[in-house]
Amino acid sequence: MNLITTGNFSISIQSITFLMFTVFAIAAVGYALGRIKIKGVSLGTAGVFIVALLYGCFFYENLESGLTVGSGDAAVSYVTDALKIVENMGLVFFVTAVGFIAGPSFFGNLKKNFKSYVLLALVIIVMGGLACAGCIFVDSKISDRPLEEITAMLVGLLSGSLTSTPAFSAAKSTVANADLEAMVTVGHGIAYLFGVIGVVLFVQLIPKFLKVDMAKEREQLISADSSNSKKAYKGKLIEMDDFGFMPFALAAILGIFVGVIKIGNFSLTTTGGCLLVSLIFGHFGHIGPVSVSPKESTLKVFRELGLMLFLIGAGVAGGASFVKYFEAVYFIYGIIMTLVPMIVGFLFAKYVLKLSILNNLGSITGGMTSTPALGTLINTAGTENVASAYAATYPVALIVVVIVSQVLILIFR
């Protein structure tokens, strides 16, 4: 058997081929499922997530055996690492593409609606935190588990409901021991399913319930964003390659470096770092006469490819955890922690902040830190411009959800 060996790491060519086959098979079936419409509502790319979850539920052991090197006591499984690589690669592709797409109008839009975006992100995450606190209180009355175990489980549910990896990591680092870390992980896995599907359906159903004239809303959003866009460079720009792969790769590299910088226990993570750098690249568009803007077609491909890979990596692992640890009451708590902040945030944006429907929903996807929902909203709205609102609320939500998760653990010890 051919092996790729580096230091203590070795994996067979056959195992890599099996992983690739799995990824493409899930993608093919998932996109087919996503095309099915029921009363005008479809899962879209989230269909890939459903298929990935089902694969994780029923075939995770097959994937694990296919990604195991050696036998007996010497056997080593690389399934967790392999899925994390697929997930993280997808995140880098997706958020970097989104940053480039949103960049030209982002800073103008942010300047115009800065207070609204910050306030909305705060409202969404704080409501999620209050919903979590309420669930902790209720569960402490009906469960005989120690309070610290209940808290660890439910803060994990909160991070899963908001599909927030930084909150998940922060919660694990804040709890007292490995057993509590495991409970955070279980909670995250249980709530992650509805955390993804709930927001994906929300951004499709709300415009239908409100009978929104999508063409009119799209035209208004594009017109507003055009007035906020940077001025074009006068003169011919030097393209590093025909598709813009080089500036895309450069933004990703710099974003990864920015993401690992820690201030205390907080970091932007790879997601936040890549988003920030690509927003800046997208805003300026060039460094002197050198273009740092990939072609629009390139960005659309990377955005969709990234979302697909992210959903497959996260979905397969999530499916395995969901089956192993599922309890109905925790799933209900997860639904509450998804719906409460999302609905309150939407109403607050609509009636208090007076945001347009597309800016409202774009902000909701950012405030809920929902990468899959943004992809769905772009398809629903028919314009990439909704990414600006996502990019504006996402960093604030990213920071606040980490703080809220840690505060909840410290309060309910």
Secondary structure as GFF3:
##gff-version 3
##sequence-region A 1 413
A	DSSP	beta_strand	3	6	.	.	.	ID=ss1
A	DSSP	beta_strand	9	12	.	.	.	ID=ss2
A	DSSP	alpha_helix	13	34	.	.	.	ID=ss3
A	DSSP	beta_strand	37	38	.	.	.	ID=ss4
A	DSSP	beta_strand	41	42	.	.	.	ID=ss5
A	DSSP	alpha_helix	46	66	.	.	.	ID=ss6
A	DSSP	beta_strand	68	69	.	.	.	ID=ss7
A	DSSP	three_ten_helix	72	74	.	.	.	ID=ss8
A	DSSP	beta_strand	76	77	.	.	.	ID=ss9
A	DSSP	alpha_helix	79	142	.	.	.	ID=ss10
A	DSSP	alpha_helix	147	161	.	.	.	ID=ss11
A	DSSP	alpha_helix	165	174	.	.	.	ID=ss12
A	DSSP	alpha_helix	178	209	.	.	.	ID=ss13
A	DSSP	alpha_helix	214	228	.	.	.	ID=ss14
A	DSSP	alpha_helix	245	259	.	.	.	ID=ss15
A	DSSP	beta_strand	262	263	.	.	.	ID=ss16
A	DSSP	beta_strand	266	267	.	.	.	ID=ss17
A	DSSP	alpha_helix	269	284	.	.	.	ID=ss18
A	DSSP	beta_strand	286	287	.	.	.	ID=ss19
A	DSSP	beta_strand	290	291	.	.	.	ID=ss20
A	DSSP	alpha_helix	296	325	.	.	.	ID=ss21
A	DSSP	alpha_helix	328	347	.	.	.	ID=ss22
A	DSSP	pi_helix	348	352	.	.	.	ID=ss23
A	DSSP	alpha_helix	357	367	.	.	.	ID=ss24
A	DSSP	alpha_helix	371	381	.	.	.	ID=ss25
A	DSSP	three_ten_helix	384	386	.	.	.	ID=ss26
A	DSSP	alpha_helix	387	411	.	.	.	ID=ss27
###
